[in-house]
Amino acid sequence: MARPRYGRALVKVSGEALAGAEDFGFDPKTVRAVAEDLIAAARAGTQLAVVVGGGNIFRGKQISGIGLSRVDADAIGRLATVMNAIALAGQIQALGHPAVALSAEPVPEALDIYTVRHALAHLAAGRIVVLGGGIGVPLLTTDTTATMRAVELDCEVVLKGTNVDGIYSADPKRDPKAVRYDRLTADEAIAKDLKVMDTAAFALARENRLPIIVFSLDAPGAVASVLAGEGRCTVVTA
């Protein structure tokens, strides 16, 4: 494996990725594989912060028909990401690498509150920092949270792990004619209304000159490969 190109990176891991082939919850083999991938990248020399989604536990559309407000639904979603952060950090620790889970949503009995100062100290100490709870407020996706945290923590790149090997013009699993992009600008991604990340995330990355790399988490060692410039991916530049 080549030397990583980035000294500090933010990795976005969706909740669905932790479910693996399951419809709900955690697939133990998948959680372990993701943890091993993050550990390999950290041991190659990149400081890693990780933002986790919550879609393996809760998605707003599940209860859209019972009258729950968006604010309340987002609160449930943030708590789902807290559970995922605890689970992923715990798996990393169980595999022998230092890690810590932090949350912007106060759950002091379970994990520490996120602050930039604390997160930077953990990164400098060599820990993988797993972040849950979004930013503690509703109406923002975990994609936007990931980009915001990357800016706050002075990361050099955002990596978004998905179940496909980059950004396509449409869902390649549904549309065989979907076109894959090797490189895009944030403006192009917004103009084409590409759904891999929301517009706010792309705009924030553009404003802060922060590249986004979209890749598949399915291949072993994918995070380390992308950080070394070797993996198959799509790069979105400012």
C-alpha positions as CSV (number, residue, x, y, z in Angstrom):
1,M,0.0,0.0,0.0
2,A,1.4,3.4,-1.0
3,R,1.8,6.2,1.6
4,P,-1.5,8.0,2.2
5,R,-1.9,11.4,0.5
6,Y,-3.8,12.9,3.4
7,G,-2.7,13.5,7.0
8,R,-6.2,13.8,8.4
9,A,-9.5,12.7,6.8
10,L,-13.2,12.6,7.7
11,V,-14.9,9.3,6.7
12,K,-18.7,9.3,6.4
13,V,-20.1,5.8,7.0
14,S,-23.8,5.3,6.4
15,G,-26.0,3.4,8.8
16,E,-27.1,1.2,6.0
17,A,-23.4,0.1,5.5
18,L,-23.3,-1.2,9.0
19,A,-26.4,-3.3,8.4
20,G,-24.7,-5.2,5.6
21,A,-27.2,-7.5,3.9
22,E,-29.7,-7.1,6.8
23,D,-32.7,-4.9,6.6
24,F,-32.2,-3.6,10.1
25,G,-29.6,-3.3,12.9
26,F,-26.0,-4.5,12.7
27,D,-24.4,-7.2,10.7
28,P,-21.5,-8.3,12.9
29,K,-19.2,-9.3,10.0
30,T,-19.9,-6.0,8.2
31,V,-19.2,-3.9,11.3
32,R,-16.0,-5.7,11.9
33,A,-15.0,-5.3,8.3
34,V,-15.6,-1.5,8.4
35,A,-13.6,-1.3,11.6
36,E,-10.7,-3.3,10.2
37,D,-10.7,-1.0,7.1
38,L,-10.6,2.1,9.3
39,I,-7.8,0.7,11.5
40,A,-5.7,-0.2,8.4
41,A,-6.1,3.4,7.2
42,A,-5.2,4.8,10.6
43,R,-2.1,2.6,10.9
44,A,-1.0,3.7,7.4
45,G,-0.6,7.2,8.8
46,T,-3.9,9.1,8.4
47,Q,-5.7,10.6,11.4
48,L,-9.4,9.6,11.1
49,A,-12.6,11.1,12.2
50,V,-15.7,9.2,11.3
51,V,-19.3,10.4,11.0
52,V,-21.9,7.7,11.1
53,G,-25.5,7.8,9.8
54,G,-28.4,6.1,11.5
55,G,-30.4,4.5,8.6
56,N,-29.9,0.9,9.8
57,I,-31.9,1.8,12.9
58,F,-34.3,4.6,11.9
59,R,-35.3,6.5,8.8
60,G,-37.9,9.2,8.8
61,K,-40.1,7.6,6.1
62,Q,-40.7,4.7,8.5
63,I,-43.2,6.8,10.6
64,S,-44.1,9.5,8.2
65,G,-47.8,8.4,8.3
66,I,-48.3,8.7,12.1
67,G,-48.0,12.5,12.3
68,L,-44.5,12.8,13.8
69,S,-43.0,16.2,13.1
70,R,-39.7,16.5,11.2
71,V,-38.1,17.9,14.4
72,D,-39.1,14.8,16.4
73,A,-38.1,12.4,13.6
74,D,-34.7,14.0,13.3
75,A,-34.2,13.7,17.1
76,I,-34.8,9.9,16.8
77,G,-32.4,9.8,13.9
78,R,-29.7,11.6,15.9
79,L,-30.1,9.0,18.7
80,A,-29.7,6.2,16.1
81,T,-26.4,7.7,15.0
82,V,-25.3,7.8,18.7
83,M,-25.9,4.0,18.9
84,N,-24.0,3.5,15.8
85,A,-21.1,5.6,17.0
86,I,-20.9,3.5,20.2
87,A,-21.0,0.3,18.3
88,L,-18.4,1.2,15.8
89,A,-15.9,2.7,18.3
90,G,-16.4,-0.3,20.5
91,Q,-15.6,-2.7,17.6
92,I,-12.5,-0.7,16.8
93,Q,-11.3,-0.9,20.4
94,A,-12.1,-4.6,20.5
95,L,-9.7,-5.1,17.6
96,G,-6.9,-3.5,19.5
97,H,-6.9,0.1,18.1
98,P,-7.6,3.2,20.2
99,A,-10.9,4.8,19.5
100,V,-13.5,7.1,21.1
101,A,-17.1,7.9,20.4
102,L,-18.3,11.5,20.8
103,S,-21.8,12.9,20.4
104,A,-23.2,16.4,19.8
105,E,-26.5,15.0,21.2
106,P,-26.1,14.9,25.0
107,V,-26.1,11.3,26.3
108,P,-23.5,11.7,29.1
109,E,-24.1,8.3,30.6
110,A,-23.1,6.6,27.4
111,L,-20.4,8.8,25.7
112,D,-18.6,12.1,25.9
113,I,-20.0,15.3,24.4
114,Y,-18.3,16.4,21.2
115,T,-16.3,19.6,21.2
116,V,-13.7,20.6,18.6
117,R,-11.0,20.8,21.3
118,H,-11.6,17.3,22.6
119,A,-11.9,15.8,19.2
120,L,-8.6,17.3,18.0
121,A,-6.9,16.1,21.2
122,H,-8.1,12.5,20.5
123,L,-7.0,12.7,16.9
124,A,-3.5,14.0,17.9
125,A,-3.3,11.0,20.4
126,G,-3.8,8.6,17.6
127,R,-7.4,7.6,18.3
128,I,-10.0,7.1,15.6
129,V,-12.8,9.5,16.6
130,V,-16.3,8.3,15.8
131,L,-18.9,11.0,15.8
132,G,-22.6,10.6,16.4
133,G,-25.6,12.9,17.2
134,G,-25.3,15.0,14.1
135,I,-24.6,18.5,15.2
136,G,-27.4,18.3,17.8
137,V,-30.1,20.2,15.9
138,P,-32.8,19.1,13.4
139,L,-33.1,19.6,9.6
140,L,-29.5,18.7,8.7
141,T,-28.4,15.5,7.1
142,T,-25.4,13.5,8.2
143,D,-23.8,14.3,4.9
144,T,-23.8,18.0,5.8
145,T,-22.7,17.1,9.4
146,A,-19.7,15.2,7.9
147,T,-18.6,18.2,5.8
148,M,-19.1,20.6,8.8
149,R,-17.0,18.3,11.1
150,A,-14.3,18.0,8.4
151,V,-14.0,21.8,8.3
152,E,-14.0,22.2,12.1
153,L,-11.4,19.5,12.5
154,D,-9.1,20.8,9.7
155,C,-9.5,17.6,7.7
156,E,-8.0,17.6,4.2
157,V,-10.6,15.5,2.6
158,V,-14.1,13.9,3.1
159,L,-14.5,10.3,2.1
160,K,-18.1,9.1,1.6
161,G,-18.4,5.3,1.7
162,T,-21.3,3.9,-0.3
163,N,-22.4,0.7,-1.9
164,V,-21.2,1.7,-5.4
165,D,-17.7,2.7,-6.7
166,G,-18.3,6.4,-7.2
167,I,-20.9,8.9,-8.5
168,Y,-23.2,8.0,-11.3
169,S,-25.7,10.0,-13.3
170,A,-28.4,7.6,-11.9
171,D,-28.6,4.6,-9.6
172,P,-26.4,2.0,-11.5
173,K,-28.3,-0.8,-9.9
174,R,-31.5,0.3,-11.4
175,D,-30.3,2.0,-14.6
176,P,-27.8,0.1,-16.7
177,K,-27.2,3.2,-18.8
178,A,-26.1,5.3,-15.8
179,V,-22.8,7.2,-16.5
180,R,-20.0,7.0,-14.0
181,Y,-17.9,10.1,-13.3
182,D,-14.2,10.0,-12.4
183,R,-14.0,13.7,-11.4
184,L,-16.6,16.4,-10.9
185,T,-16.6,19.9,-9.4
186,A,-19.0,20.7,-6.6
187,D,-20.8,23.1,-8.9
188,E,-21.3,20.3,-11.5
189,A,-22.6,17.9,-8.8
190,I,-25.1,20.5,-7.7
191,A,-26.2,21.5,-11.2
192,K,-26.7,17.8,-12.2
193,D,-28.7,17.2,-9.0
194,L,-26.6,14.1,-8.2
195,K,-28.1,12.5,-5.1
196,V,-25.0,10.9,-3.6
197,M,-24.8,13.9,-1.1
198,D,-27.1,16.8,-0.5
199,T,-26.6,20.2,-1.9
200,A,-25.7,21.8,1.4
201,A,-22.8,19.3,1.8
202,F,-21.4,20.0,-1.7
203,A,-21.8,23.8,-1.2
204,L,-20.0,23.8,2.2
205,A,-17.2,21.7,0.7
206,R,-16.9,24.1,-2.2
207,E,-16.8,27.2,0.0
208,N,-14.0,25.6,2.1
209,R,-12.0,24.1,-0.8
210,L,-12.5,20.7,0.6
211,P,-12.4,17.7,-1.8
212,I,-15.0,14.9,-1.4
213,I,-14.2,11.3,-2.5
214,V,-17.0,8.9,-3.1
215,F,-16.1,5.2,-3.1
216,S,-17.4,1.7,-2.3
217,L,-17.0,0.4,1.2
218,D,-17.5,-3.2,0.0
219,A,-13.9,-3.9,-1.0
220,P,-11.5,-4.9,1.8
221,G,-9.0,-2.1,2.5
222,A,-11.1,0.5,0.5
223,V,-10.5,3.4,2.9
224,A,-6.7,3.0,2.9
225,S,-6.6,2.5,-0.9
226,V,-8.6,5.7,-1.6
227,L,-6.4,7.6,0.9
228,A,-3.3,6.4,-1.0
229,G,-4.8,7.4,-4.3
230,E,-5.2,3.8,-5.5
231,G,-8.9,3.0,-5.1
232,R,-11.7,3.3,-7.7
233,C,-13.7,6.4,-6.8
234,T,-15.1,9.7,-7.9
235,V,-13.3,12.9,-6.7
236,V,-15.4,16.0,-6.3
237,T,-13.3,19.2,-6.2
238,A,-14.1,22.7,-5.2
